Amino acid sequence: MDANDERRSEEIHGELIRFLTQSEEMRKTARGSLKQSLYAGGGAFAGSMLLGPVGGLAGGVAGSVVGYLKSDDYDGAILEVVKLEGERRERLMKDVGKVMMNAGATAQQLQSAGAFRDALTQFAQQDAVRDGVWKACMHAVNE
């Protein structure tokens, strides 16, 4: 990767981070993802400790309901995405590009930071795009 490609990649990554931190729709997606998994896992653990396998099932269901009803902080995951470097960051950007292309974006829309920002704003109105971008971010952070 030459210096221009690296600079362009950094600019596009910056637009992704800006979108993740400023988009109300992505905040909703992030909160939903985190709260569901944390509450469901905690409920399942507590239930299984008290009542064994049946308690784990009941606790997981109860935790999912509580997670659905409560909000949780999403900034931790986004900060991890901000810290990504090198190959992990490149993989994230390729994965986000695939999500965008599957939604109908053109390769030209993914070539500059401004075009990427505009396309991301446009296509993020689709649930599948928001979910796909969020899953790509979580995958990159958890690698």
C-alpha positions as CSV (number, residue, x, y, z in Angstrom):
1,M,0.0,0.0,0.0
2,D,1.5,3.3,-1.0
3,A,1.3,6.6,1.0
4,N,-1.8,7.9,-0.9
5,D,-3.7,4.6,-0.4
6,E,-2.8,4.6,3.3
7,R,-3.9,8.3,3.7
8,R,-7.2,7.5,1.9
9,S,-7.7,4.5,4.1
10,E,-7.2,6.6,7.2
11,E,-9.6,9.2,6.0
12,I,-12.3,6.7,5.1
13,H,-11.8,5.0,8.5
14,G,-12.2,8.4,10.1
15,E,-15.5,8.8,8.4
16,L,-16.6,5.4,9.6
17,I,-15.7,6.4,13.2
18,R,-17.5,9.7,12.8
19,F,-20.6,7.9,11.6
20,L,-20.5,5.3,14.4
21,T,-20.2,8.0,17.0
22,Q,-22.6,10.6,15.6
23,S,-25.4,8.5,13.9
24,E,-28.4,8.1,16.1
25,E,-29.4,5.0,14.1
26,M,-26.0,3.4,14.8
27,R,-26.4,4.3,18.5
28,K,-29.7,2.5,18.6
29,T,-28.1,-0.5,16.9
30,A,-25.1,-0.5,19.2
31,R,-27.3,-0.1,22.3
32,G,-29.5,-2.9,21.2
33,S,-26.7,-5.3,20.5
34,L,-24.9,-4.7,23.7
35,K,-27.8,-4.6,26.1
36,Q,-29.3,-7.8,24.6
37,S,-26.1,-9.8,24.9
38,L,-25.0,-8.5,28.3
39,Y,-28.4,-8.9,30.0
40,A,-29.1,-12.2,28.4
41,G,-25.7,-13.6,29.4
42,G,-26.0,-12.3,32.9
43,G,-29.5,-13.6,33.3
44,A,-28.5,-17.1,32.0
45,F,-25.6,-17.3,34.3
46,A,-27.5,-16.2,37.4
47,G,-30.4,-18.5,36.5
48,S,-28.1,-21.5,35.9
49,M,-26.3,-20.9,39.2
50,L,-29.6,-20.9,41.1
51,L,-31.6,-23.6,39.3
52,G,-29.3,-25.4,36.9
53,P,-30.2,-25.8,33.2
54,V,-33.8,-24.8,33.5
55,G,-32.8,-21.7,35.5
56,G,-30.2,-20.9,32.8
57,L,-33.0,-21.0,30.2
58,A,-35.3,-18.9,32.3
59,G,-32.6,-16.5,33.3
60,G,-31.5,-16.0,29.7
61,V,-35.1,-15.2,28.6
62,A,-35.5,-12.9,31.6
63,G,-32.2,-11.2,30.9
64,S,-33.1,-10.7,27.3
65,V,-36.3,-9.0,28.3
66,V,-34.5,-6.7,30.7
67,G,-31.9,-6.0,28.1
68,Y,-34.6,-5.0,25.6
69,L,-36.0,-2.6,28.1
70,K,-32.8,-1.0,29.4
71,S,-30.0,1.0,27.7
72,D,-26.3,0.4,28.0
73,D,-23.2,2.4,27.1
74,Y,-21.9,1.6,23.6
75,D,-18.8,3.8,23.6
76,G,-16.4,1.0,24.7
77,A,-16.9,-0.9,21.5
78,I,-16.5,2.2,19.4
79,L,-13.3,3.2,21.2
80,E,-11.9,-0.3,20.3
81,V,-12.8,0.3,16.7
82,V,-11.0,3.6,16.8
83,K,-7.8,1.9,18.1
84,L,-7.7,-0.6,15.3
85,E,-4.5,-0.5,13.2
86,G,-2.9,-2.1,10.2
87,E,-4.3,-5.3,8.9
88,R,-7.3,-5.5,11.3
89,R,-8.4,-2.0,10.3
90,E,-8.0,-2.8,6.6
91,R,-10.1,-5.9,7.1
92,L,-12.8,-3.9,8.9
93,M,-12.9,-1.4,6.0
94,K,-13.1,-4.2,3.4
95,D,-16.0,-5.8,5.4
96,V,-17.8,-2.5,5.7
97,G,-17.3,-2.0,2.0
98,K,-18.8,-5.4,1.3
99,V,-21.9,-4.5,3.4
100,M,-22.2,-1.3,1.5
101,M,-21.8,-3.0,-1.9
102,N,-24.4,-5.6,-1.0
103,A,-26.8,-2.8,-0.2
104,G,-26.2,-1.2,-3.7
105,A,-23.2,1.1,-3.2
106,T,-20.8,1.4,-6.1
107,A,-17.1,1.1,-6.0
108,Q,-16.8,4.8,-6.8
109,Q,-18.8,5.6,-3.6
110,L,-16.2,3.9,-1.5
111,Q,-13.1,5.6,-3.0
112,S,-13.0,8.9,-1.1
113,A,-13.8,9.9,2.4
114,G,-16.6,12.3,1.3
115,A,-18.2,9.8,-1.1
116,F,-18.0,7.1,1.6
117,R,-19.6,9.3,4.2
118,D,-22.5,10.2,1.8
119,A,-23.0,6.5,0.9
120,L,-22.9,5.4,4.5
121,T,-25.4,8.0,5.5
122,Q,-27.7,7.0,2.6
123,F,-27.5,3.2,2.9
124,A,-27.5,3.2,6.8
125,Q,-31.2,3.9,6.6
126,Q,-31.5,0.1,5.9
127,D,-31.5,-2.1,9.0
128,A,-29.4,-4.7,7.2
129,V,-26.7,-2.1,6.5
130,R,-26.6,-0.9,10.1
131,D,-26.5,-4.4,11.4
132,G,-23.9,-5.4,8.9
133,V,-21.6,-2.4,9.8
134,W,-22.0,-3.1,13.5
135,K,-21.3,-6.8,13.1
136,A,-18.2,-6.0,11.0
137,C,-17.0,-3.7,13.8
138,M,-17.6,-6.3,16.5
139,H,-15.8,-8.9,14.4
140,A,-12.8,-6.6,14.0
141,V,-12.7,-5.8,17.7
142,N,-13.0,-9.5,18.7
143,E,-10.4,-11.0,16.4
